[in-house]
Amino acid sequence: MQKLVNAMAVTAFLMSGALTTVAVVAYTKIPQLTTRFMDQVQTEIQSKISEAIAGALPPAVRDAMPELPVETGPAIPSITLPGG
């Protein structure tokens, strides 16, 4: 009977350790997974918007329409006031 109790205690300890390890790994990976998912969603939304806009415009305007930018430029410098 003692061997059974000891085996159950060791099994419980191993399961608790495994659960803690999985929880820590999942917690540390969530920001990376969220960022990757948001990048994929953003790319898909941009392509859907481009297709919807291009499909709604007449052919003459559709050919003249520029591509959506992939990245933005630097920030506009702020205005410095005299005496400030």
C-alpha positions, 0 to 999 in steps of 0.5 A: 500500500505504501508503494502505491501512495509513493507512486501517486505522490511522485506522479502528482509532483511530476504532473504539477511540475509539468503544468507549471512549466507549460504555464510559464512557457505559454505566458512568455510566448503570448506576446510573441504570438499576439504580435505575429497574429496581429501582423497577419491580420493587418496584412490581410485587412490591407489587401482586402481594403485594396481589393475592395477599393480597386473593385469599386472604382471605374477602370480609368480611376483604378489604373491611376490609383497608387499602391498603398504604402507599406511603411510610413516616413519620419515624424513631422518636426514640431514647430519651435516658437520664438522665445520658447 
